[in-house]
Amino acid sequence: MGLAPAVLLMACGSSGQVDGVRAAAKVVVPTTTAVSARDAAVIAGWRAAYAALTTASRTMDWQSPALPATHAQPELGIAVRNLWLEHSVGYIGVGHDTFEWTKVVSATATQATVDVCINGHDIVEFGSTHKPVPGILGEVAVVEAVGTMVKTSSGWKLSEQKILDKCQPR
């Protein structure tokens, strides 16, 4: 995501805890039509990047090894910087998101574009009070993410992502 803390575009959610740690994101993915093996790998890579980011937000682990395993530059640097900034002011991610769709809209052997409609029920809270932070990070949002995935020796990684205001039917 190219927006400062919007990397963590979390929208309203639960505040349940598991053994003192916020519960991980619950991702509900609707059944989709058959996709090619390449597209399935691209989508799996995007979902892995999303899961790594939301888990790092919940645990405030801006040094999580899952981030470089699923993100490429420049998105990796943006994600790490934003997580570090949020950690430094005591923010923590909570809640869960669902996806209306996740699809590959274009692809070559080494790069692909993924379009995702996110029903954002993750929000960012102040860790000390568990109250939502002001602004978009503390609000429920339905947004569209358009991500660029790159093929690496270890699989597909998220290299750039833009967040649009609302999901547009495709």
RODO-2510 file (C-alpha; in nm, 4 decimals, decimal comma):
residues 170
     n   res          X          Y          Z
     1     m     0,0000     0,0000     0,0000
     2     g     0,1362     0,3359    -0,0861
     3     l    -0,0359     0,5301     0,1923
     4     a     0,1420     0,5951     0,5218
     5     p    -0,0416     0,4017     0,7937
     6     a    -0,2983     0,2877     0,5404
     7     v    -0,0827    -0,0203     0,4940
     8     l    -0,2763    -0,1317     0,7962
     9     l    -0,6112    -0,0270     0,6588
    10     m    -0,7996    -0,1999     0,9332
    11     a    -1,1650    -0,1397     0,9860
    12     c    -1,3901    -0,2094     1,2863
    13     g    -1,3644    -0,5439     1,4579
    14     s    -1,3673    -0,7556     1,7681
    15     s    -1,1449    -0,7090     2,0655
    16     g    -1,1230    -1,0784     2,1580
    17     q    -0,7983    -1,2103     2,2915
    18     v    -0,6370    -1,5519     2,2792
    19     d    -0,3907    -1,6152     2,5614
    20     g    -0,3444    -1,2389     2,6040
    21     v    -0,2774    -1,1817     2,2333
    22     r    -0,5281    -1,0365     1,9928
    23     a    -0,6925    -1,3006     1,7753
    24     a    -0,5565    -1,3288     1,4216
    25     a    -0,7497    -1,2120     1,1199
    26     k    -1,0405    -1,4301     1,0147
    27     v    -1,0461    -1,4223     0,6391
    28     v    -1,3645    -1,5412     0,4739
    29     v    -1,3258    -1,6015     0,1037
    30     p    -1,6319    -1,6636    -0,1113
    31     t    -1,6285    -1,9536    -0,3551
    32     t    -1,4928    -1,8460    -0,6918
    33     t    -1,4767    -1,9939    -1,0377
    34     a    -1,1801    -2,2041    -1,1440
    35     v    -0,8544    -2,0194    -1,2051
    36     s    -0,5279    -2,1204    -1,3699
    37     a    -0,2455    -2,2610    -1,1590
    38     r    -0,0490    -1,9384    -1,2096
    39     d    -0,3413    -1,7203    -1,1003
    40     a    -0,4010    -1,9431    -0,7984
    41     a    -0,0337    -1,9028    -0,6998
    42     v    -0,0546    -1,5235    -0,7458
    43     i    -0,3693    -1,5030    -0,5299
    44     a    -0,2107    -1,7275    -0,2666
    45     g     0,0910    -1,4947    -0,2624
    46     w    -0,1300    -1,1878    -0,2143
    47     r    -0,3258    -1,3574     0,0649
    48     a    -0,0007    -1,4597     0,2356
    49     a     0,1245    -1,0994     0,2192
    50     y    -0,2052    -0,9740     0,3615
    51     a    -0,1967    -1,2304     0,6429
    52     a     0,1669    -1,1436     0,7242
    53     l     0,0812    -0,7756     0,7477
    54     t    -0,2293    -0,8200     0,9630
    55     t    -0,0474    -1,0615     1,1957
    56     a     0,2432    -0,8188     1,2308
    57     s    -0,0067    -0,5421     1,3090
    58     r    -0,1704    -0,7491     1,5825
    59     t     0,1574    -0,8455     1,7433
    60     m     0,3350    -0,5151     1,6697
    61     d     0,6162    -0,7172     1,5169
    62     w     0,7506    -0,4845     1,2512
    63     q     1,0512    -0,7182     1,2198
    64     s     0,8432    -1,0273     1,1437
    65     p     1,0249    -1,2642     0,9060
    66     a     0,6883    -1,3211     0,7340
    67     l     0,7046    -0,9682     0,5885
    68     p     1,0149    -1,0161     0,3680
    69     a     0,8925    -1,3681     0,2898
    70     t     0,5751    -1,2240     0,1321
    71     h     0,6624    -0,8650     0,0335
    72     a     0,9146    -0,7209    -0,2142
    73     q     1,0451    -0,3654    -0,2376
    74     p     0,9139    -0,1002    -0,2339
    75     e     0,6085    -0,2418    -0,0482
    76     l     0,8267    -0,4208     0,2071
    77     g     0,9917    -0,0946     0,3130
    78     i     0,6561     0,0838     0,3330
    79     a     0,5011    -0,1926     0,5429
    80     v     0,7956    -0,2154     0,7845
    81     r     0,8160     0,1630     0,8254
    82     n     0,4435     0,1974     0,8900
    83     l     0,4376    -0,0912     1,1361
    84     w     0,7345     0,0572     1,3200
    85     l     0,5640     0,3993     1,3346
    86     e     0,2411     0,2494     1,4636
    87     h     0,4313     0,0398     1,7175
    88     s     0,6203     0,3466     1,8380
    89     v     0,2931     0,5268     1,9251
    90     g     0,1276     0,2206     2,0807
    91     y    -0,1181     0,1247     1,8052
    92     i    -0,2342    -0,2331     1,7582
    93     g    -0,4526    -0,3966     1,4929
    94     v    -0,7682    -0,5885     1,5903
    95     g    -1,0640    -0,7464     1,4124
    96     h    -1,0986    -0,9362     1,0873
    97     d    -1,1597    -0,8720     0,7200
    98     t    -1,3551    -1,0561     0,4558
    99     f    -1,2974    -1,0417     0,0824
   100     e    -1,5739    -0,9899    -0,1724
   101     w    -1,3365    -1,0930    -0,4487
   102     t    -0,9696    -1,1608    -0,5098
   103     k    -0,8767    -1,1966    -0,8743
   104     v    -0,5863    -1,1617    -1,1107
   105     v    -0,6679    -0,8990    -1,3727
   106     s    -0,3464    -0,9235    -1,5753
   107     a    -0,0316    -1,1335    -1,5622
   108     t     0,2931    -1,2194    -1,7320
   109     a     0,5419    -1,4862    -1,6284
   110     t     0,7060    -1,2457    -1,3802
   111     q     0,4442    -0,9866    -1,2787
   112     a     0,0725    -0,9837    -1,2063
   113     t    -0,1952    -0,7378    -1,0965
   114     v    -0,4415    -0,8484    -0,8312
   115     d    -0,7742    -0,6756    -0,7629
   116     v    -0,9329    -0,7302    -0,4214
   117     c    -1,2468    -0,5946    -0,2562
   118     i    -1,1872    -0,5868     0,1196
   119     n    -1,4718    -0,5645     0,3686
   120     g    -1,2489    -0,4132     0,6315
   121     h    -1,3513    -0,5065     0,9806
   122     d    -1,0016    -0,4605     1,1174
   123     i    -0,9277    -0,1399     1,2932
   124     v    -0,6256     0,0062     1,4642
   125     e    -0,6630     0,0748     1,8346
   126     f    -0,4567     0,2396     2,1009
   127     g    -0,2964    -0,0600     2,2722
   128     s    -0,3281     0,0996     2,6163
   129     t    -0,7009     0,1806     2,6003
   130     h    -0,8297    -0,0492     2,3244
   131     k    -1,0174     0,2472     2,1780
   132     p    -1,0058     0,3081     1,8013
   133     v    -0,7466     0,5551     1,6774
   134     p    -0,8896     0,8655     1,5081
   135     g    -0,9282     0,8778     1,1319
   136     i    -0,9574     0,6096     0,8697
   137     l    -0,7460     0,3521     1,0549
   138     g    -1,0005     0,3421     1,3355
   139     e    -1,3048     0,3091     1,1086
   140     v    -1,4826     0,0332     0,9214
   141     a    -1,4136     0,0572     0,5497
   142     v    -1,4964    -0,1316     0,2327
   143     v    -1,2063    -0,0635    -0,0015
   144     e    -1,0556    -0,1953    -0,3196
   145     a    -0,6892    -0,2919    -0,3250
   146     v    -0,4943    -0,3181    -0,6488
   147     g    -0,1665    -0,4959    -0,5911
   148     t     0,1347    -0,5661    -0,8083
   149     m     0,2810    -0,9094    -0,7495
   150     v     0,6287    -1,0086    -0,8667
   151     k     0,7565    -1,3604    -0,9218
   152     t     1,0678    -1,4329    -0,7160
   153     s     1,2728    -1,7463    -0,6598
   154     s     1,0601    -1,8110    -0,3491
   155     g     0,7215    -1,7408    -0,5091
   156     w     0,4913    -1,4464    -0,5741
   157     k     0,5423    -1,1404    -0,3526
   158     l     0,3534    -0,8135    -0,3135
   159     s     0,5692    -0,5300    -0,4479
   160     e     0,3224    -0,2416    -0,4621
   161     q    -0,0345    -0,1801    -0,3567
   162     k    -0,2818     0,1022    -0,3949
   163     i    -0,6002     0,1415    -0,1952
   164     l    -0,9015     0,2865    -0,3726
   165     d    -1,1941     0,4499    -0,1926
   166     k    -1,4618     0,1957    -0,2741
   167     c    -1,4929    -0,1347    -0,4519
   168     q    -1,6040    -0,0969    -0,8113
   169     p    -1,8027    -0,3856    -0,9587
   170     r    -1,5977    -0,5618    -1,2247
***
